[in-house]
Amino acid sequence: MPLFSSQDTSAEGHANKVKSPRTVEVIIVGGGFAGIGAAIQLRQAGIDFILLEKAAEIGGVWRENTYPDCGCDVPSALYSYSFAPNPRWSRFFAKQDEIKAYTQDTAEKFGVMAQVRCHHELIKASWDEHQKFWQLQTNVGEFSAKFVIMACGPMHVPITPHIQGIETFTGTQFHSARWNHAVDLSGKRVAVIGSGASAIQFVPAIQAQVKKLNLFQRTAPWVLPKIDTMIPLRWQNLFARFPITQSILRTLLYWQFELLNTSLKFPRLRERIQKIGLKNIARGVKDGALRARLTPDFSVGCKRILLSNTWYRALAKPNVAVLSGVAEIQGNRIIASDGASCEADVIIFATGFEVSDPPIAQRIVGSKGVLLSEQWKTSPGAYLGTMTPDCPNLFLTFGPNLYSFTSAFIIIEAQLKFILSAIQTARRKKLVTIAVDPKRFADYNAKVQASLQKTVWNSGCSSYFLDQNGRNGTNWPWTTFNMRRRLRRFNEAEYLTARI
């Protein structure tokens, strides 16, 4: 096997103009926040690695999603690396372009772009039991590594539902995560299918320019007010001059999210949160029938909690109608499940991503020659959301049962501590492999599922938290403080290891 091979050249600069080693100690797959964070940690620890990114640039979900008014629903001070604060956020809740720029600027600042290989898409990762290495097939050839970090993200593959008659639609259609900016929506009849996180943001942004907007929703979400504002330059200067001030803000925001998570465990506290949501509806919608249609029929927290100050006002406009879920499409007529119908020139799917059945599992072949997706056929599972049986030396970011109502960076940094600790332990103790103990894996996941039965996420509503079997393979049932404690270091005694 040749050790070095020239790579394709792209507009991304030096990241793809260097010789790329085909065998390295660690390969990271994915150039979003988790992947870049892993790259920074490995570089600072002096560990040899490369990062494979299928697209032309890094950025992950914030590169992919460019729909109007796309932004974050976690405050900027908390939605960033703790070791790389950005004092120049322009808003309390940053928008897509600013978050994407932060990703790229941070990667440049910490010097990891030289190890990034854009236009490198993983086709299949297979464990070689003889060599004790992972063999990675990509669109530009094979790579191998002792350790692999799958930093592919949970919000990655858009879901477009199969609707009877969709092939008869003659207008334009696209998913919000693949926004078609070439389409001028001015004066068009637009049908939006779905009322999740993306619709909450882009519907108010396009409502005024379209002739008619028909929103098809299966279930109304809980939407709370969004305390958003521009951050004055004097505050930005304060954060830059005295970083401790932004650090204090970050800590306060962290505990606020912890309080929200704790509140969701108690019915009376959930009722208080629901009252805030009901007042938000009442402020934006005066029509009683529409208010009733927009009032959720499930407990707050059972599905993702959304934030907006403009959603309800937009839905109350004269050129907007709210219908039930789509039953079928007949040409350019869309028929709702209750029989109501409308005509559309454009269909925009705001139907989310594949979360409960992670697509990356279809590309990982474990030590027994079985796809991880086959192992997860009944339901996904992992030990501490990071490692799975039959996949030695492989780490998942945002793996099964790690989601919580908090910043993704809290989860990312907790996992990266564990992953770095595991790799450094293997180096120090000359471990060839690190694998999950099947019994410990089974016991752990049994405890997770038992604890989830008592949570609001398992209280009966239909959400992407639950897989096709009705099992919750998504949520973390405890506090993120507990998560950080469990992942703070690698404990060799809990794993099956082999030495040289």
ZIRA-V546032 format. One record per backbone hydrogen bond with DSSP energy under -1.0 kcal/mol. NH is the residue of the N-H (numbers start at 1). CO is the residue of the C=O. If there is no record, write none. Layout:
BEGIN
NH,CO / NH,CO
END
This chain:
BEGIN
5,20 / 13,10 / 16,13 / 17,14 / 20,5 / 22,3 / 24,144 / 26,48 / 27,147 / 28,50 / 29,149 / 30,52 / 36,32 / 37,33 / 38,34 / 39,35 / 40,36 / 41,37 / 42,38 / 43,39 / 44,40 / 45,41 / 46,43 / 47,42 / 50,26 / 51,115 / 52,28 / 53,117 / 59,31 / 62,59 / 63,60 / 64,60 / 65,61 / 70,67 / 72,94 / 76,92 / 78,75 / 79,75 / 80,78 / 84,81 / 92,229 / 96,70 / 99,95 / 100,96 / 101,97 / 102,98 / 103,99 / 104,100 / 105,101 / 106,102 / 107,103 / 108,104 / 109,105 / 110,106 / 111,108 / 112,107 / 115,112 / 116,113 / 117,51 / 119,55 / 120,53 / 123,137 / 124,137 / 125,363 / 126,135 / 127,365 / 128,133 / 132,128 / 133,128 / 134,145 / 135,126 / 136,143 / 137,124 / 138,141 / 139,121 / 141,138 / 143,136 / 144,22 / 145,134 / 147,25 / 148,393 / 149,27 / 150,395 / 151,29 / 151,149 / 159,352 / 166,163 / 168,165 / 169,166 / 172,345 / 174,347 / 176,349 / 178,175 / 181,179 / 183,180 / 187,209 / 188,185 / 190,212 / 191,346 / 192,214 / 193,348 / 194,216 / 200,196 / 202,198 / 203,199 / 206,202 / 207,203 / 209,206 / 210,206 / 211,188 / 212,188 / 213,319 / 214,190 / 215,321 / 216,192 / 217,323 / 224,306 / 228,226 / 231,90 / 236,232 / 237,233 / 238,234 / 239,235 / 240,236 / 241,237 / 242,238 / 245,242 / 247,243 / 248,244 / 249,245 / 250,246 / 251,247 / 252,248 / 253,249 / 254,250 / 255,251 / 256,252 / 257,253 / 258,254 / 259,255 / 260,256 / 261,257 / 262,258 / 263,259 / 264,260 / 265,262 / 266,263 / 270,266 / 271,267 / 272,268 / 273,269 / 274,270 / 275,271 / 276,272 / 277,273 / 278,274 / 279,275 / 280,276 / 281,277 / 282,278 / 283,279 / 284,280 / 285,281 / 291,287 / 292,288 / 293,289 / 294,290 / 302,299 / 306,222 / 308,224 / 314,310 / 315,311 / 316,312 / 317,314 / 320,317 / 321,213 / 323,215 / 327,335 / 328,335 / 329,164 / 330,333 / 333,330 / 334,342 / 335,328 / 336,340 / 337,325 / 339,336 / 342,334 / 344,332 / 345,189 / 346,189 / 347,172 / 348,191 / 349,174 / 350,193 / 354,157 / 361,358 / 362,359 / 363,360 / 365,125 / 366,370 / 367,390 / 369,366 / 372,364 / 373,361 / 375,371 / 376,372 / 377,374 / 383,387 / 386,383 / 387,383 / 391,388 / 393,434 / 394,391 / 395,148 / 396,386 / 397,150 / 399,385 / 401,473 / 403,474 / 406,404 / 410,407 / 412,408 / 413,409 / 414,410 / 415,411 / 416,412 / 417,413 / 418,414 / 419,415 / 420,416 / 421,417 / 422,418 / 423,419 / 424,420 / 425,421 / 426,422 / 427,423 / 428,424 / 429,425 / 431,426 / 432,498 / 433,498 / 435,496 / 441,437 / 442,438 / 443,439 / 444,440 / 445,441 / 446,442 / 447,443 / 448,444 / 449,445 / 450,446 / 451,447 / 452,448 / 453,449 / 454,451 / 455,452 / 459,456 / 466,463 / 467,471 / 470,467 / 473,471 / 476,403 / 483,479 / 484,480 / 485,481 / 486,482 / 487,483 / 494,491 / 495,492 / 496,435 / 498,433 / 500,430
END
